[in-house]
């Protein structure tokens, strides 16, 4: 556990981690301060940060399980101590760490007798297990247990419904939230004739990311939500004055992508995320809202498709091409 003395600066707004500890593989704790704040600001920031920490940060979990030996969710299988429902609940508790997008497939194939744990899950390369000791089932006889799994990254939570059930495939309540709990408190003090505040933020995570990483993600997400308001007047002006003046560049994203494919760069493009391109916030948000996460996703779209994105302009296409400097870096 790390503790530091709280120091309040009266010159500029500062934040600091004053306590950090790891209680277990699936429980991290961090305590942060932000100061000096004017009266009322600490509550404004604290409430907003808590909501974003609990609801806006993405996480990864198992969302579906399938096995030919499972007739229905509430059945039992000879040679397995747990019921099928208990196994599904244990799979729900598996904590994963990844930056994948969309869904991926995983599997379990174990022969008993013996204990089945998270370590027995065969995962795609982009996914890690936070705690390999998490229990799944106890095989009491020499039987084979094979389960196909679906892994997904998302935010919030999703409760299984009756129409989600498929033949031999069972949905699992998905709790994507990596932040288990978040609290804020306020300390008020008088500095001269002015009343000021210190905001204390406490964050507990499930181990898939640290409290400091959660604070960073929440701050970025909160900023992203307000960026459209900052550019509202600018967008209206561009729409009125420049909508018919700009022309598309003489070459297309498709041409660039084909050139890269010939140079065998397609695999590398999957690992380059648009976060690394230093795009302006408005363009970045437009792409993310359209599920464009990697450079490969971007180059697979034509200018025509990009122009269908809400608030996306012709100038934005040019700006992206200028940032990429495709011929210089990848040709």
Backbone bond lengths (Angstrom), bond angles and torsions (degrees), N, CA, C in turn:
res aa  C-N    CA-C-N  psi(-1)  N-CA   C-N-CA  omega(-1)  CA-C   N-CA-C  phi
1 X - - - 1.458 - - 1.524 109.35 -
2 X 1.320 116.51 138.27 1.456 122.19 -178.86 1.517 108.98 -115.71
3 X 1.324 117.41 128.14 1.464 122.13 177.20 1.521 109.05 -126.71
4 X 1.301 116.37 142.30 1.453 121.49 176.94 1.521 108.52 -134.99
5 X 1.324 116.15 151.82 1.449 120.43 177.62 1.520 110.28 -70.13
6 X 1.313 116.16 143.18 1.452 121.97 178.82 1.524 109.15 -80.80
7 X 1.305 116.20 119.73 1.454 120.86 177.58 1.516 109.39 -115.46
8 X 1.297 116.85 129.35 1.457 122.04 -176.90 1.532 109.21 -104.04
9 X 1.311 115.71 123.19 1.455 120.13 177.26 1.524 109.17 -97.00
10 X 1.315 117.13 132.46 1.462 121.06 178.91 1.524 111.18 -96.36
11 X 1.320 117.41 3.45 1.468 120.31 -175.50 1.522 112.46 -97.88
12 X 1.327 117.22 -43.46 1.458 119.82 -176.13 1.519 109.60 -146.18
13 X 1.329 117.05 158.50 1.461 122.20 -179.04 1.529 109.07 -72.24
14 X 1.315 116.67 127.38 1.454 121.49 -177.53 1.519 110.43 -135.48
15 X 1.334 115.54 151.40 1.451 120.46 172.57 1.525 108.78 -123.69
16 X 1.336 116.03 157.25 1.453 120.16 -177.69 1.518 110.04 -158.46
17 X 1.336 115.71 145.27 1.465 121.14 172.46 1.522 107.58 -87.92
18 X 1.328 117.40 117.95 1.467 121.49 -177.15 1.525 112.67 -103.13
19 X 1.322 117.06 -12.37 1.469 119.87 176.79 1.511 109.50 -155.47
20 X 1.339 116.43 136.41 1.462 121.39 -179.73 1.520 108.69 -148.05
21 X 1.329 116.07 131.12 1.467 118.50 179.23 1.526 110.11 -153.73
22 X 1.332 114.56 158.20 1.464 122.40 175.84 1.523 107.33 -115.56
23 X 1.313 117.35 106.13 1.463 121.42 -179.74 1.520 111.71 -77.70
24 X 1.319 116.81 -33.55 1.458 122.37 175.63 1.526 107.45 -163.46
25 X 1.335 116.78 178.54 1.463 119.72 179.18 1.526 111.77 -62.15
26 X 1.331 115.84 -24.89 1.466 119.82 -176.99 1.528 112.86 -113.06
27 X 1.324 116.41 19.24 1.458 118.99 178.27 1.529 110.28 -149.91
28 X 1.340 115.44 106.52 1.459 123.12 176.45 1.529 108.22 -111.12
29 X 1.334 114.85 147.31 1.459 119.24 -179.74 1.526 109.47 -132.36
30 X 1.351 115.23 140.47 1.452 120.84 175.36 1.523 110.63 -144.79
31 X 1.340 115.32 144.68 1.469 121.11 178.63 1.515 108.00 -127.59
32 X 1.340 115.50 128.75 1.455 121.26 -173.16 1.533 109.80 -128.50
33 X 1.327 115.17 155.36 1.464 119.65 175.01 1.521 109.40 -127.19
34 X 1.316 115.29 151.26 1.462 123.01 172.75 1.529 106.83 -133.13
35 X 1.344 116.76 126.90 1.458 120.65 -177.07 1.522 109.52 -163.34
36 X 1.345 118.22 165.28 1.473 127.16 -9.81 1.526 109.96 -85.93
37 X 1.320 116.93 140.03 1.450 122.86 -179.82 1.523 110.28 -113.55
38 X 1.323 114.83 150.18 1.457 119.45 175.33 1.521 109.73 -74.59
39 X 1.310 116.64 161.93 1.460 121.81 -177.59 1.534 110.29 -56.90
40 X 1.330 116.42 127.90 1.456 122.55 178.52 1.513 113.78 94.97
41 X 1.337 118.97 -22.08 1.456 121.12 -177.05 1.526 112.15 -70.65
42 X 1.318 117.95 -35.60 1.463 120.89 -177.76 1.524 111.16 -61.65
43 X 1.315 116.99 -42.27 1.461 120.44 179.38 1.522 110.98 -67.21
44 X 1.318 117.16 -40.03 1.467 121.62 178.68 1.524 110.56 -59.77
45 X 1.321 116.36 -48.36 1.464 120.31 -178.48 1.522 110.83 -70.97
46 X 1.321 117.20 -42.29 1.452 121.08 -176.84 1.517 113.38 -61.62
47 X 1.330 116.75 -44.61 1.472 120.36 179.49 1.521 110.82 -64.22
48 X 1.326 116.58 -45.31 1.466 120.61 -179.40 1.530 111.12 -63.68
49 X 1.326 117.14 -45.01 1.462 120.58 -178.60 1.525 111.31 -63.92
50 X 1.317 116.98 -40.01 1.467 119.34 -179.59 1.535 111.10 -63.01
51 X 1.317 116.60 -42.22 1.468 120.17 -179.86 1.524 111.06 -65.13
52 X 1.333 116.53 -41.32 1.465 119.88 -179.58 1.525 110.74 -71.00
53 X 1.322 117.62 -40.23 1.461 120.72 177.92 1.525 111.83 -58.59
54 X 1.320 116.56 -40.39 1.461 120.73 -176.01 1.526 113.44 -85.52
55 X 1.327 117.37 -24.02 1.463 118.09 -172.62 1.503 118.14 -121.96
56 X 1.336 119.06 -14.40 1.456 120.39 -171.79 1.528 114.84 -112.01
57 X 1.331 117.76 -11.79 1.464 120.10 -178.23 1.525 109.69 -85.71
58 X 1.322 116.50 135.21 1.455 121.39 -176.87 1.523 111.62 -82.08
59 X 1.316 114.96 148.31 1.457 121.71 175.54 1.520 110.00 -141.35
60 X 1.332 115.90 172.78 1.459 122.10 -176.86 1.520 109.78 -123.04
61 X 1.321 115.97 136.67 1.469 118.65 177.60 1.529 109.99 -156.26
62 X 1.331 114.90 170.38 1.463 121.59 177.31 1.525 108.62 -81.50
63 X 1.325 117.10 128.03 1.461 120.79 -175.21 1.533 114.08 -114.16
64 X 1.334 117.22 -11.30 1.467 118.47 -178.57 1.531 109.51 -157.10
65 X 1.334 115.87 146.09 1.466 121.96 176.82 1.525 108.95 -132.77
66 X 1.338 115.89 144.68 1.457 120.20 -178.24 1.520 109.40 -141.26
67 X 1.326 115.94 135.62 1.461 121.45 176.07 1.513 109.22 -153.95
68 X 1.334 115.58 137.19 1.464 120.02 -179.06 1.533 111.62 -69.58
69 X 1.334 117.04 -19.12 1.467 120.25 -177.87 1.520 113.28 -86.83
70 X 1.330 116.84 -3.80 1.464 119.95 -177.22 1.528 109.53 -100.00
71 X 1.330 119.11 107.42 1.470 120.80 179.76 1.521 112.65 -70.98
72 X 1.354 116.71 -39.63 1.465 119.85 175.99 1.533 108.24 -159.34
73 X 1.324 116.25 169.67 1.461 121.46 -170.51 1.527 113.07 -62.89
74 X 1.305 117.44 -32.21 1.461 120.42 -174.05 1.534 112.82 -101.62
75 X 1.316 116.53 20.30 1.457 120.49 178.50 1.524 110.46 -86.59
76 X 1.319 115.76 171.20 1.466 122.24 173.21 1.515 108.05 -121.92
77 X 1.319 115.68 154.45 1.458 121.20 -179.30 1.519 108.23 -120.53
78 X 1.321 116.16 129.52 1.461 121.23 179.80 1.528 109.18 -60.92
79 X 1.323 115.64 128.88 1.454 120.11 179.28 1.514 113.75 97.42
80 X 1.336 117.18 -2.40 1.464 121.31 177.08 1.522 108.28 -121.78
81 X 1.305 115.99 126.57 1.460 120.70 -176.07 1.524 112.35 -65.65
82 X 1.327 116.79 -40.42 1.465 121.39 -177.68 1.527 110.91 -85.19
83 X 1.329 115.15 151.97 1.466 119.92 171.44 1.517 109.09 -75.72
84 X 1.327 116.39 167.13 1.458 120.09 178.84 1.523 110.32 -60.91
85 X 1.329 116.86 -40.31 1.462 120.33 179.29 1.529 111.21 -60.72
86 X 1.332 116.86 -41.11 1.466 120.35 179.05 1.530 111.20 -65.62
87 X 1.322 117.07 -37.82 1.470 120.43 177.67 1.522 110.41 -63.54
88 X 1.338 116.37 -42.77 1.462 119.91 178.56 1.527 111.04 -63.34
89 X 1.320 117.12 -38.52 1.464 120.26 177.92 1.526 111.09 -66.77
90 X 1.337 117.01 -35.80 1.460 119.97 176.43 1.525 111.47 -67.52
91 X 1.319 116.87 -37.12 1.461 120.43 176.98 1.532 111.08 -65.77
92 X 1.313 115.21 -33.11 1.469 120.02 177.84 1.524 111.54 -61.87
93 X 1.330 117.15 -30.72 1.462 121.81 -176.32 1.532 113.06 -82.70
94 X 1.328 118.11 -7.81 1.461 120.69 -179.61 1.532 109.22 -65.20
95 X 1.323 116.37 126.65 1.467 121.82 -179.98 1.523 108.99 -99.76
96 X 1.325 116.25 124.32 1.464 122.48 -177.77 1.514 110.69 -117.89
97 X 1.322 114.88 152.08 1.463 121.40 175.55 1.530 108.08 -123.64
98 X 1.333 116.78 128.01 1.462 120.04 178.56 1.517 109.92 -166.17
99 X 1.327 115.53 168.25 1.463 121.17 169.67 1.525 109.71 -126.09
100 X 1.334 115.64 31.40 1.459 120.24 178.47 1.524 110.58 -73.60
101 X 1.307 115.80 162.44 1.468 122.38 174.78 1.518 108.51 -125.98
102 X 1.317 116.05 142.86 1.449 120.04 -176.41 1.513 110.45 81.72
103 X 1.324 116.91 -151.88 1.465 122.39 -178.06 1.524 110.54 -114.93
104 X 1.314 115.42 153.07 1.463 122.87 176.35 1.522 108.96 -134.68
105 X 1.327 115.84 158.98 1.457 121.51 179.94 1.522 110.21 -102.44
106 X 1.327 115.46 143.85 1.459 122.67 174.59 1.526 106.73 -140.50
107 X 1.334 116.54 176.61 1.463 118.55 -177.45 1.519 110.78 -158.89
108 X 1.346 113.75 160.91 1.460 122.46 172.14 1.526 106.80 -129.59
109 X 1.321 116.60 131.46 1.469 120.16 175.89 1.535 107.21 -144.75
110 X 1.344 115.89 102.42 1.458 121.96 -173.02 1.525 109.04 -131.09
111 X 1.329 115.32 144.65 1.460 120.82 175.39 1.515 109.06 -109.81
112 X 1.341 116.04 131.06 1.446 120.99 -178.97 1.515 112.85 -85.27
113 X 1.331 116.71 179.43 1.473 125.42 -0.20 1.523 111.50 -79.33
114 X 1.337 115.46 158.99 1.451 120.75 178.96 1.514 111.31 150.47
115 X 1.321 114.90 173.12 1.454 120.87 179.06 1.529 110.08 -90.24
116 X 1.322 114.82 138.89 1.469 121.12 174.60 1.523 107.46 -103.38
117 X 1.331 116.00 123.92 1.463 121.04 -179.80 1.526 109.79 -124.74
118 X 1.324 114.86 178.41 1.468 119.92 -179.76 1.522 111.63 -60.40
119 X 1.321 117.25 -24.38 1.458 120.76 179.65 1.524 112.13 -64.16
120 X 1.332 117.68 -22.05 1.467 121.92 -178.37 1.524 112.73 -83.48
121 X 1.323 117.99 -3.27 1.468 120.78 179.54 1.528 109.49 -78.54
122 X 1.306 116.29 128.26 1.471 122.03 176.10 1.530 106.96 -90.64
123 X 1.330 116.03 113.33 1.464 122.22 -171.27 1.514 112.13 -106.95
124 X 1.339 117.24 156.23 1.470 120.27 169.64 1.520 109.98 -68.12
125 X 1.334 118.39 160.67 1.470 121.20 -173.85 1.530 114.39 -59.25
126 X 1.318 117.91 -26.78 1.461 120.40 -172.83 1.522 113.69 -87.21
127 X 1.330 117.52 4.92 1.468 121.08 -173.93 1.530 110.01 -123.00
128 X 1.337 116.50 139.35 1.465 122.24 176.70 1.526 109.85 -125.34
129 X 1.314 116.02 152.09 1.459 121.72 175.63 1.525 108.53 -97.62
130 X 1.319 116.41 130.46 1.461 120.94 -177.86 1.533 110.65 -73.40
131 X 1.326 117.15 -42.90 1.463 121.22 -178.61 1.523 109.25 -130.38
132 X 1.342 116.76 104.21 1.464 121.28 -177.75 1.522 113.46 -69.16
133 X 1.321 117.25 -14.46 1.466 119.71 -176.43 1.527 113.23 -87.36
134 X 1.319 117.91 -1.99 1.462 119.77 -178.52 1.529 110.67 -59.10
135 X 1.326 116.15 129.49 1.465 122.39 -173.98 1.531 111.19 -78.33
136 X 1.342 115.33 141.15 1.468 120.93 176.65 1.529 110.68 -118.72
137 X 1.348 117.01 -51.86 1.474 119.75 -178.48 1.522 109.65 -160.27
138 X 1.341 114.55 163.89 1.465 121.98 176.11 1.526 108.26 -121.22
139 X 1.330 116.16 112.34 1.464 121.20 179.10 1.524 108.07 -88.95
140 X 1.323 117.11 116.58 1.475 121.72 -175.44 1.519 112.56 -94.72
141 X 1.336 117.58 -9.54 1.460 121.64 -179.48 1.534 109.37 -133.85
142 X 1.327 118.42 164.11 1.475 121.47 -179.10 1.532 111.99 -75.62
143 X 1.308 115.92 70.75 1.464 121.36 178.46 1.528 108.87 -116.65
144 X 1.318 115.27 163.01 1.466 121.05 177.36 1.527 109.34 -98.29
145 X 1.317 115.64 131.13 1.467 121.15 174.57 1.526 108.01 -115.57
146 X 1.325 115.44 113.47 1.464 120.93 179.28 1.523 108.98 -124.09
147 X 1.321 115.93 122.48 1.461 122.02 -178.73 1.528 108.97 -131.39
148 X 1.316 115.80 129.89 1.468 120.88 172.58 1.529 108.38 -91.32
149 X 1.323 115.61 136.07 1.462 120.75 -176.05 1.522 111.03 -121.51
150 X 1.321 114.55 151.60 1.462 121.28 172.95 1.520 108.70 -117.66
151 X 1.335 116.03 128.95 1.461 122.23 -178.59 1.521 108.80 -113.64
152 X 1.321 115.78 138.88 1.468 120.08 -176.11 1.521 110.09 -142.06
153 X 1.316 115.01 147.14 1.474 121.48 174.03 1.518 108.54 -110.06
154 X 1.329 116.02 129.38 1.454 119.98 -178.83 1.530 107.69 -161.45
155 X 1.320 116.69 -164.70 1.465 120.21 178.31 1.517 109.71 -132.47
156 X 1.342 115.87 162.92 1.454 119.95 -179.96 1.517 111.37 72.55
157 X 1.318 116.47 -142.32 1.456 121.07 178.29 1.519 109.41 -144.76
158 X 1.327 115.28 158.19 1.468 120.56 179.86 1.521 108.15 -137.82
159 X 1.313 115.12 120.62 1.465 121.06 -179.70 1.518 109.16 -90.69
160 X 1.331 115.30 134.81 1.466 119.35 179.79 1.520 110.61 -65.37
161 X 1.311 116.33 145.38 1.468 122.49 178.47 1.521 109.08 -124.21
162 X 1.321 115.62 165.42 1.466 120.02 -176.81 1.522 112.61 -60.45
163 X 1.357 117.06 -35.93 1.461 118.72 -177.95 1.527 112.79 -77.75
164 X 1.348 117.32 -0.72 1.461 120.63 176.29 1.521 112.47 -87.23
165 X 1.337 117.27 -10.03 1.456 120.34 -178.12 1.527 110.10 -79.01
166 X 1.323 114.78 133.20 1.452 121.54 177.31 1.517 108.47 -124.22
167 X 1.325 116.07 173.72 1.454 120.70 -177.24 1.527 110.40 -62.09
168 X 1.324 116.20 116.41 1.468 123.54 178.80 1.535 112.83 60.16
169 X 1.306 117.00 17.00 1.467 121.28 179.98 1.517 108.43 -128.56
170 X 1.332 116.51 128.66 1.449 120.77 -170.76 1.527 110.70 -125.35
171 X 1.330 117.70 125.46 1.465 120.42 177.42 1.522 110.58 -72.35
172 X 1.315 115.65 153.10 1.459 122.99 178.92 1.520 108.22 -120.93
173 X 1.319 116.19 133.43 1.468 119.34 175.91 1.526 109.13 -50.73
174 X 1.322 116.35 122.17 1.466 120.95 -173.92 1.521 109.86 -102.16
175 X 1.326 115.87 115.11 1.462 121.58 174.64 1.531 106.75 -109.34
176 X 1.325 115.83 95.03 1.462 120.54 -174.49 1.527 112.55 -79.94
177 X 1.321 117.89 -13.96 1.465 122.00 -170.69 1.523 111.62 -68.18
178 X 1.334 118.19 113.90 1.468 120.17 177.80 1.529 113.16 -76.94
179 X 1.336 117.90 -17.75 1.461 121.44 178.50 1.526 108.24 -91.84
180 X 1.327 115.76 117.02 1.468 120.07 -178.69 1.519 111.99 -76.33
181 X 1.323 116.27 -38.69 1.459 119.55 -179.12 1.520 108.56 -157.61
182 X 1.321 115.43 154.79 1.466 121.45 177.77 1.522 108.15 -149.52
183 X 1.313 116.19 132.48 1.463 122.32 178.27 1.518 109.63 -130.04
184 X 1.321 115.94 155.26 1.462 119.43 172.06 1.526 109.17 -135.27
185 X 1.324 115.04 147.11 1.455 121.57 176.26 1.520 108.74 -139.50
186 X 1.319 115.44 162.86 1.462 120.56 -172.65 1.524 109.86 -129.07
187 X 1.318 115.65 134.37 1.467 121.38 172.43 1.524 108.25 -115.39
188 X 1.308 116.74 121.89 1.463 122.11 179.89 1.525 110.50 -100.85
189 X 1.312 116.30 145.54 1.462 121.31 178.10 1.531 108.36 -152.31
190 X 1.319 115.53 164.77 1.464 121.43 -179.05 1.520 108.70 -106.97
191 X 1.318 115.67 126.44 1.460 122.44 177.53 1.528 107.53 -116.99
192 X 1.325 116.22 97.52 1.459 119.67 -173.70 1.511 109.74 70.44
193 X 1.335 115.73 -122.26 1.469 120.75 177.07 1.527 112.55 -98.42
194 X 1.341 116.02 3.95 1.467 119.96 -174.61 1.514 110.97 -110.30
195 X 1.328 116.58 136.42 1.457 121.89 176.01 1.522 108.73 -90.21
196 X 1.324 116.59 125.07 1.458 122.05 -178.28 1.521 110.38 -124.02
197 X 1.338 115.32 168.52 1.465 120.92 -175.66 1.529 110.92 -134.52
198 X 1.322 114.94 152.17 1.464 123.05 170.20 1.525 107.65 -116.22
199 X 1.315 116.96 128.25 1.465 121.95 177.26 1.524 109.15 -95.52
200 X 1.336 116.54 126.51 1.462 122.69 174.65 1.531 107.98 -107.04
201 X 1.327 117.13 127.56 1.460 123.06 177.18 1.524 109.17 -116.90
202 X 1.334 116.85 126.63 1.456 122.12 175.10 1.524 108.73 -111.84
203 X 1.334 116.27 131.85 1.464 121.41 -175.56 1.523 109.38 -132.45
204 X 1.343 116.21 128.49 1.456 122.86 172.51 1.530 108.26 -113.79
205 X 1.332 118.55 129.62 1.465 121.33 178.77 1.527 110.15 -120.64
206 X 1.335 116.03 167.19 1.465 121.29 -178.28 1.521 113.02 -88.06
207 X 1.322 118.20 7.76 1.459 121.45 177.90 1.513 114.12 96.34
208 X 1.335 118.11 -12.39 1.464 119.94 178.24 1.526 111.45 -73.72
209 X 1.311 116.50 -18.30 1.457 122.81 170.48 1.521 108.43 -154.17
210 X 1.315 116.66 157.93 1.456 120.43 -178.65 1.529 109.83 -81.63
211 X 1.343 118.64 160.25 1.468 120.25 175.58 1.528 112.72 -56.40
212 X 1.327 117.44 -36.04 1.455 120.31 178.08 1.525 111.02 -64.85
213 X 1.340 117.54 -41.95 1.461 121.54 176.67 1.525 110.45 -64.64
214 X 1.327 116.69 -39.22 1.469 120.52 177.98 1.523 110.60 -63.31
215 X 1.327 116.95 -41.31 1.461 120.66 178.69 1.517 111.11 -63.13
216 X 1.322 117.05 -39.66 1.460 121.34 177.90 1.522 111.19 -64.09
217 X 1.364 116.15 -47.78 1.461 120.18 -179.56 1.523 111.33 -62.39
218 X 1.324 116.86 -42.61 1.464 120.49 -179.68 1.528 110.52 -64.03
219 X 1.325 117.39 -41.79 1.462 120.79 179.88 1.517 110.96 -63.09
220 X 1.341 116.20 -43.59 1.465 119.61 -179.96 1.525 111.35 -65.97
221 X 1.335 116.47 -41.22 1.461 119.87 178.93 1.524 111.71 -64.39
222 X 1.325 115.83 -38.95 1.465 119.80 179.75 1.528 110.54 -66.03
223 X 1.317 116.78 -41.30 1.465 120.57 177.27 1.525 110.29 -63.39
224 X 1.330 116.85 -42.56 1.465 120.85 -179.26 1.524 112.13 -59.26
225 X 1.336 116.31 -34.08 1.458 119.77 -178.96 1.524 112.53 -67.01
226 X 1.335 117.20 -27.25 1.466 120.70 -176.74 1.521 113.56 -97.82
227 X 1.327 117.40 -11.31 1.463 120.08 -177.28 1.529 112.92 -58.52
228 X 1.353 120.25 -40.72 1.473 118.84 179.19 1.524 113.53 -55.67
229 X 1.338 118.11 -33.97 1.456 120.34 179.15 1.528 110.89 -67.66
230 X 1.328 116.32 -33.67 1.463 119.77 -179.14 1.519 111.92 -68.59
231 X 1.333 116.33 -28.53 1.456 120.70 -175.77 1.527 112.91 -105.96
232 X 1.325 117.03 7.49 1.466 119.71 -176.33 1.522 112.04 -59.72
233 X 1.335 117.40 -48.12 1.460 120.44 -178.35 1.523 110.61 -67.01
234 X 1.325 116.73 -39.56 1.461 121.09 179.64 1.521 111.16 -63.61
235 X 1.350 116.39 -40.49 1.458 119.99 -178.98 1.518 111.54 -67.39
236 X 1.322 117.27 -40.08 1.463 120.21 178.24 1.526 111.00 -63.04
237 X 1.324 116.69 -39.53 1.456 121.08 -179.87 1.527 110.29 -66.59
238 X 1.331 116.55 -43.20 1.461 119.84 178.86 1.516 111.46 -64.79
239 X 1.331 116.04 -37.86 1.449 120.27 -178.68 1.519 111.25 -65.17
240 X 1.337 117.36 -38.67 1.460 121.41 -177.58 1.523 112.64 -76.97
241 X 1.319 116.74 -39.59 1.466 119.87 -170.84 1.516 114.89 -98.51
242 X 1.342 117.83 -26.45 1.453 118.80 -169.96 1.518 114.84 -121.09
243 X 1.312 116.94 4.97 1.454 119.37 -173.73 1.527 111.86 -61.27
244 X 1.336 117.40 -37.81 1.455 120.62 -174.95 1.527 112.46 -105.31
245 X 1.320 117.40 4.27 1.453 119.87 -176.78 1.519 112.09 -94.91
246 X 1.308 117.45 -31.38 1.455 120.07 -174.83 1.516 111.08 -80.81
247 X 1.314 115.98 149.38 1.462 121.78 177.68 1.513 108.81 -123.07
248 X 1.315 115.40 153.47 1.452 120.25 179.71 1.517 110.68 -72.87
249 X 1.320 118.52 151.85 1.466 120.63 177.77 1.520 110.89 -63.52
250 X 1.332 117.77 156.63 1.463 121.35 -173.75 1.522 113.73 -70.06
251 X 1.360 119.31 -13.37 1.454 120.77 178.42 1.521 108.69 -123.62
252 X 1.323 117.26 160.77 1.457 121.77 -172.50 1.515 111.33 -111.97
253 X 1.332 115.01 162.97 1.456 120.52 175.16 1.526 110.15 -60.72
254 X 1.344 115.75 -35.19 1.461 119.89 -178.92 1.523 110.65 -62.22
255 X 1.333 116.80 -42.06 1.466 120.32 178.22 1.524 110.80 -60.36
256 X 1.340 115.81 -42.66 1.459 120.60 179.91 1.527 109.95 -63.74
257 X 1.334 115.48 -43.14 1.460 119.88 -177.99 1.531 110.95 -63.58
258 X 1.332 117.22 -41.38 1.454 120.41 179.07 1.521 110.91 -63.54
259 X 1.328 116.21 -38.14 1.459 120.22 178.17 1.521 110.61 -64.21
260 X 1.334 116.62 -41.25 1.457 120.85 178.87 1.524 111.53 -68.20
261 X 1.332 116.08 -36.42 1.461 119.93 179.40 1.534 110.50 -62.26
262 X 1.338 115.84 -41.19 1.461 120.11 178.69 1.520 111.16 -64.06
263 X 1.313 115.92 -31.95 1.460 119.88 179.70 1.530 112.39 -86.28
264 X 1.370 116.26 9.23 1.462 122.27 177.30 1.521 111.87 60.05
265 X 1.339 117.00 40.04 1.459 120.64 179.93 1.520 112.60 -103.24
266 X 1.335 117.65 2.18 1.462 119.69 -171.70 1.525 112.23 -62.12
267 X 1.329 117.21 -39.61 1.462 119.87 -179.15 1.522 110.91 -63.47
268 X 1.349 115.43 -40.92 1.466 118.88 -179.99 1.521 111.65 -63.60
269 X 1.326 116.84 -32.74 1.460 120.11 -177.71 1.523 111.86 -65.85
270 X 1.336 117.40 -27.09 1.456 120.26 -179.96 1.523 111.83 -66.78
271 X 1.315 117.06 -24.46 1.461 120.61 -177.02 1.518 113.10 -97.09
272 X 1.346 117.21 2.66 1.458 121.08 177.58 1.523 107.97 -101.92
273 X 1.322 117.07 111.62 1.458 121.57 -178.18 1.531 109.92 -91.48
274 X 1.328 116.26 151.85 1.463 119.74 -177.56 1.518 111.11 -65.40
275 X 1.347 116.94 -16.44 1.469 119.70 175.38 1.528 111.03 -60.66
276 X 1.359 116.50 -26.60 1.448 121.30 -176.51 1.532 112.95 -84.22
277 X 1.328 117.90 -5.55 1.466 120.79 -173.56 1.522 113.25 -89.41
278 X 1.341 117.44 -3.67 1.461 122.19 -179.79 1.539 111.24 54.94
279 X 1.317 114.42 47.03 1.460 120.26 178.27 1.519 110.25 -75.54
280 X 1.333 118.09 152.57 1.462 120.34 172.72 1.530 109.48 -58.76
281 X 1.329 117.91 147.47 1.470 120.69 -175.08 1.530 114.03 -54.78
282 X 1.339 117.54 -39.96 1.465 118.63 -177.17 1.526 110.56 -66.12
283 X 1.341 118.15 -44.28 1.459 121.39 179.42 1.528 110.02 -64.51
284 X 1.343 116.08 -43.54 1.464 120.87 179.33 1.525 110.88 -57.51
285 X 1.333 117.06 -45.55 1.471 120.63 -178.81 1.511 111.94 -66.78
286 X 1.332 117.31 -38.22 1.472 120.42 177.50 1.522 110.80 -60.45
287 X 1.333 117.16 -43.97 1.460 121.27 -179.15 1.522 111.25 -67.13
288 X 1.345 117.42 -43.60 1.452 120.46 -178.78 1.523 111.59 -63.90
289 X 1.346 116.04 -38.87 1.470 118.87 178.91 1.522 111.82 -66.14
290 X 1.326 117.18 -20.33 1.466 121.84 179.01 1.522 111.78 -99.14
291 X 1.341 116.71 16.60 1.460 122.82 177.92 1.520 112.75 61.10
292 X 1.311 116.71 34.21 1.463 122.43 172.73 1.520 106.43 -102.35
293 X 1.343 115.99 105.41 1.458 120.16 -171.65 1.527 113.10 -112.39
294 X 1.342 117.24 -29.00 1.457 120.26 -176.97 1.516 109.83 -119.95
295 X 1.340 114.71 169.25 1.461 119.92 176.82 1.518 110.67 -64.05
296 X 1.340 116.70 -32.37 1.462 120.38 176.88 1.524 110.74 -64.35
297 X 1.343 117.06 -42.85 1.467 120.70 176.82 1.527 110.48 -59.51
298 X 1.324 116.15 -41.80 1.462 121.15 -176.60 1.520 111.13 -65.12
299 X 1.346 116.65 -46.28 1.459 120.40 -176.37 1.525 112.32 -73.82
300 X 1.316 117.14 -16.20 1.466 120.44 176.74 1.522 112.29 -80.12
301 X 1.333 117.48 -4.75 1.461 122.48 178.55 1.521 110.29 -103.90
302 X 1.317 115.75 140.35 1.461 120.65 175.47 1.528 109.34 -84.87
303 X 1.351 115.36 165.88 1.462 118.29 175.78 1.524 110.87 -58.31
304 X 1.337 115.50 -35.83 1.469 119.66 -178.89 1.525 110.39 -62.25
305 X 1.336 116.43 -41.97 1.464 119.76 178.71 1.517 111.41 -66.76
306 X 1.341 116.28 -40.43 1.455 119.58 179.90 1.519 111.37 -64.58
307 X 1.325 116.89 -36.44 1.456 120.33 -178.41 1.520 112.21 -69.25
308 X 1.343 116.87 -14.65 1.462 120.23 176.82 1.529 111.64 -80.47
309 X 1.338 116.23 -12.06 1.461 120.24 179.05 1.522 109.36 -70.59
310 X 1.304 116.04 135.25 1.457 120.95 -179.29 1.531 110.53 -60.93
311 X 1.327 116.43 133.86 1.461 124.80 178.40 1.531 112.91 69.64
312 X 1.339 118.55 13.70 1.458 121.14 179.35 1.525 109.30 -98.13
313 X 1.350 117.05 134.80 1.460 122.21 -174.07 1.525 111.36 -116.21
314 X 1.319 114.84 164.67 1.459 120.19 176.31 1.521 110.19 -60.21
315 X 1.335 116.41 -39.09 1.461 119.71 179.86 1.526 111.53 -61.44
316 X 1.327 116.49 -27.82 1.452 119.52 179.84 1.526 111.33 -67.59
317 X 1.339 116.41 -37.29 1.464 120.03 177.07 1.527 109.65 -61.39
318 X 1.322 116.28 -45.26 1.464 120.24 178.64 1.522 110.61 -62.08
319 X 1.324 115.42 -40.65 1.462 119.68 -177.87 1.527 110.33 -63.88
320 X 1.326 117.07 -41.09 1.458 120.93 178.80 1.520 110.74 -62.55
321 X 1.322 116.82 -43.97 1.465 120.72 179.90 1.524 111.28 -63.21
322 X 1.326 116.54 -37.79 1.463 119.93 177.97 1.527 110.85 -64.51
323 X 1.340 116.46 -40.70 1.467 120.10 -179.42 1.520 111.46 -68.18
324 X 1.315 116.14 -41.47 1.464 119.94 -177.04 1.528 111.59 -63.07
325 X 1.330 117.49 -40.23 1.474 122.44 -173.52 1.514 108.80 45.13
326 X 1.326 114.26 56.22 1.441 122.24 -165.89 1.536 112.28 -57.98
327 X 1.337 116.92 -46.24 1.468 118.36 -175.78 1.518 111.07 -65.92
328 X 1.336 116.53 -34.59 1.458 121.07 -176.50 1.520 111.70 -69.95
329 X 1.346 117.20 -39.20 1.456 119.88 -171.02 1.518 114.20 -97.14
330 X 1.347 118.28 -29.32 1.462 119.04 -170.46 1.526 114.62 -121.39
331 X 1.315 118.26 -14.72 1.460 119.38 -175.73 1.523 110.84 -66.25
